[in-house]
Amino acid sequence: MSRDLIKFVLLSILLISHVSHAVAPELDLEEMEARRRANGVNPNMQNLMVLMKENQMYMEFLNVAISNMISPKGENKKSPSDLTLDELSKPENRNLDNAYYYDFLKANQKDLEGSLYYFKGDYNVSYRPLREAQGKIKEMYESVLERHNEYTRVLLTFASNRILRVKDPSAKNLLRQAFRELKVAENFYTMGYNSAPNLFRNKISLYQEGIVSSRRARRFAMLGLIEFATVADEKKEYKKQKIGEYRDTDYDGTTNNYNYLKKTLRNYIENKWLDGKITANVPFERPDTATSFTYIVGKDTPPIDLMELLDDCYGIITYNRISVLEQTNIFIKRDTAPKIENAGDASKESTKPSTSEEPKK
């Protein structure tokens, strides 16, 4: 066979393979996931160990954000951690606080179930509940970022109404950086929302970066408010000693800087230079894929507290809030604790996880 004929045959085979690939029907997502589980993931000890560690890190990060979003203890007739699953499912108890707690409880239960099978040595059985736990964690990340971005918009709108009406270039520059970071957070949400449904790790990573950017936007907005409220005679000294330390977008938030900002913010609030609790109606439209959660004054939360926002910026569970991770661990330890749906039955097919906005029965 001549060389030209061989080239012709190879090119023909290559062309046919491309055409067949182009016209191949799209696979159902469940079928894709089944094939990936069968071929792409080997549920051996090392892979499952990585999955368990990831779930733990995700829950610890998410715990701070969710715990800060749940209403203070005194404002609830009954804490979500004191309710049974049946009580959580009743219409009168269906609110954002209980929904977050309920979904976190389900994820924690599934993660514990998979870990038990792992240490028992049943690696094939362990994979499914660990994977389901990560899917629920992904849904909570998405919901938390939606709400987090909306509250950040409220803070930025509140700051804009004050800073844009004065001749203070430093405060305006900090506000500009805050809006820039909020846009980054919205972009992370969009990228996570549009990524492949079954790539939980990718989605969670993007949503987590979005929460970090949203926190950074809040920090710049509060620095802008402090700059705005600083007395003109003190501005030079304030800028020279303090404000320059916080301009870097890669600033990691050390304890000393947190303590300084906390003291400064409290001093300004006590002297009536800044409002301790804020509220604002966001006038600008949200990006189409940015969030579907809208802050409504008085409906979902009381006016937002600046001191509590500062704690969240530094990954601290603020005063008078329950730690959802600790409370769900206590709930799971109860001898009489009812089982979560499908818990303990790894052979059953799992249902699609519900959203974090409303609990199921």
N, C-alpha and C positions, 0 to 999 in steps of 0.2 A: 504494500500500500504506500502510495506516494505521501510525501510530507504535506502537500497541499490538501490532499483528501483527509488526512488525519486532522489537520486544522479545521477543515469544514465540519467534520463529524463532531469534534469537541465544541465548536461554536454552536452547532445545532442543539446539542445536549444542554449547553448552558442557557440558550435562549428558551428552550422548552421548560426548563426548571424555573426560570424567571416568570414566564407566562403563567405556569400552573400556580406559582406562589401568589401572583397578583390577583388571580381570580378565585383563590381559595376562600371559602366562606369563613366569616368570623366565628370564633369559638365562643360558646357560652362561658360567662365568667366562672360559673361553678365548675364547668368542665376543665377550664384552664387551671383553676385552683386544685382540682383533683389530680390533674397531670403533674402539676408542680409538686404537690405533696408526694406523689408516687415516685417522681424522677428527680426533682430538683433538690429535695431536702432529705437528708439521711438522719432520722431521729436517733442519732447515737448520743452517747453521754456528753461529749464535748459541745455539740450543737445545742442540746437542751440546757446545759449549764449556761451558755451564752444567753439563751432566751430567758431563763429565769433571772439572770443578773440584769438584763435590759428591762424586764418588767418591773423589777424592784427600783431601779433608778428612775424610770418613768413615773412610777407611783409616788416616789418621794418628792420629785419635782412638782408633780401635779397637786400633791397634797397641800402645799403652801398656797397655790393659786385658788384652789377650791375652798380651802378653809377660810381664806380671807373674803371670799364671795358670799359665804353663808352668813346670815344675819347674826348679830350678837346674841348671846344666850338669853339676856333679859328681854329681848324683843320677841322671842318665841314662847308660845304657851307651853310647848313641850319640845325639847330638843329632838332632832331626828334620831339621835343615838338611843333615845329612850322609847322609840316606837318599834312595834313589831312589823314584820313585812306586811301583814294584813292591814295594819293601821296605815302604813305608808301608802298602800294602794287605794285607800278610801278617797272619794272625790274631795272631801273637805281638807285633806292633807296633801293634795297634789299641788305642790309649789316647787319653785326652783331649788330651794334649800333641800327639801326631801328628795327631789329627783337626783341632785348631785350625790347626796349621801347614798341613795339606793343604787345608783350605777357604780359608784366606787365600791360598795359592798359586794356587788356581783363580780366585779373584776378581781377584787381581793380574794373572794371565795374560789373563783376559777383558778387563780394563780396558786393558791394553797393546794387545791386539789391536784393540779399538775405536778407540783413539787412533791407531794406525798407519793404519787406514782413513780416519780423519778427516783426518789431515795429507796423505794421498794424494788427498783430495778426494771419496772415495766415501761421501757422507753417508748415503745410504740403507742401505748395508752396515754402516756404523759404528754405527748405532743399536742393532742387536740385541746384539752383545757387550757394549756399555756398559750396556745394560739388564740383561743377564744378570749382569754383575758387581755391579750394585746389588742385584739379587735375592739373590745369595749374601752380600753384605755385610749385608743385612737379616736373613738367617738367623743370621749370626754375632752380630749385635747381640742378637738374642733369646736365644741360648744364653748369651752372656756375661753379660747382665743376670740371667738365672736363677741362674747360679753366683755372681755378685757379691752378689746379695741373700742367698743362703744363707750365704755366709761372713760377711756383715754380721750376720746373725742369730746366728751363733756368737759373734761379738765382743760383741754386745749381751747375750746370755745370760751370757757370762763376766763382763761388767761388772755385770749385775744381781745375780748371786750374791754379789757383794762389796758393792756400793753399797747395796742395799736392806736390809742387815743393820746399817747404822750410821746414826747421827743426823747426817746431813750434807745439809742442804737444797740446797746449791749443787750437789753431785754428783748428787743425785736430779733436780734440775731439768735438768742437762745430759743425764742419761740419758733423761728424758722427751722432750727435744728430739730425741735420737737415734732414739727409737722413732717419733716423729712423722715424721722424715725417711725412715725405712725404710718407713713406711706410704705416703708419697708415692711412693717408688720402686716399691712394689708396685702402686700405682694406675696409674703410667705403664706398667708392664708389661701390666696388664690392658687399658688403653686401646689400646696398640699391638697386642696380641694380637687384640683384637676389631675393629680397624679393617679396612677393605676390603683383601683380600689383595693386590691389585695396586697399592695406593698405597704404594710402597716409601719414598718420601720422608717421608710422614706417620709410618709405622711407625718408621723409623730415628730421626726427630726425637724421638718419644716415648721410644724405648728409650734414646737418648742422655741425655735429661733424667732418666730413671730411674737411669742409672749415676751422673750428677752428684749426684742426691739420695742414692743409696746411699753415695757417698764422703763426703757431708756428714754422714750418720748415723755413719759410722765416726769422723770427726773429733770429733764431739760425744761419742761413747762414750770415745774416748781422753782427751779433756779431762776427762770425768767420772772416769776412772781416775786421772789425775794429781791431780785435786782430792781424790779419796778417799785417795790415798797421801801427800798433803802433810802434813807434821808440823803438829800443831795450832798450835804457836808461830809457824809461818811462814805460816799461812793468810791472815791479814790482809794482810800485805805482798804475798803472791802474788796475791791477788784484786785488790788496788789497782793493781798494776803490769801484770799480764799477762792475767788471765782475762777481764777485761772486753773485751779486744780481739777475742775470738773468739766472743762470744755472738751476733753478728749472723748470721742465716741467709744473708745475701747476701755474706758474707765471701769474697773471691776467692782467698785463699791466696798472699800475696806471699813472696818469697824470705826476707826477714828473719824473718817469722813461722815459716816452715818450719824455718829453721835453729834458731830458739829451741826449737820443739817437739822437734826431733830431739835437741838437746843435753839437754833436760829429760828426755825419755823414756829416752835412753840412761843418763843419770845415775841415774834411778830403777831401771832394770833392773840396772845394775851394783851398786847398793847393796841389791839384793834386796827393794826395796819393791814392785816389780811383776814379774810373770813375763814373760820375753821371748817365750816361745812359749806359745800358749794353745790350748785345745781345750774343747769343751763340747757336750753333747747338747741340742739345742733342744727344749724340752718343749711349746711351744704349737703348735697346728695352723697350717699355712699357709693363706692364702686359697685358694679353689678354683682361681682362675685366676692366682695369683701366681707360682708356680714349680713345676716338676716335678723340679728337681734337688735332691737331698738330700745334704748333707755327711755322709760316713761316715768316722770317724776311722781313719786308717791305710790307707784303700783308695785314695783319689784324690789325697791330698796329705798331707805330714807336718803336724804341728801348725802352726797359723798364726802367723807371726812378726809381732809388733807393729811393728817397725821397717819391715818391708816393706809393711805396710798403710799406714803413714804416707806412704811414697813414693808409693803408688798414689793416695792422697787428693790429692796435689799434681800428679798427671799425670806422674810420673817413673818411668822404667823402673828397677826396683830392681837392687841389686847381683847380679852373676853370672847375669843373665837375657839371653837372646838377644833382639835386636830382630827380630820376625817380619817386619816390612816390609823391613828391610835384607837379611835372609837370603833371603827369597823373590825379591828383586831380583837377588841374586847367583845364585840358582838359575836364574832365567830367562835370565841372561846367558851361561850355560854353552853352549858350542858343541854339546855332545852331549846337551843337556837334552831328555828325551822330551816330546812334546807332550801337553798336557792334552786330555781328551776334548772332541771337537768344535772344538778350537782350529784356527783357520785355515780353517774351513769354515763361513762365515756363512750359507750357503744352507740348511744343515740345521736342522731344528727342534730346539730345545734341549729336553733332558729336564728334569723338575722338579728343582731343586737338592736335594741331600741335606742332612740336618740336620748340625749341627756336632759331633754326638756320636760319629759313626763314619764313617771314610773308606770310599769305594767303590774298587773295582778300576777 
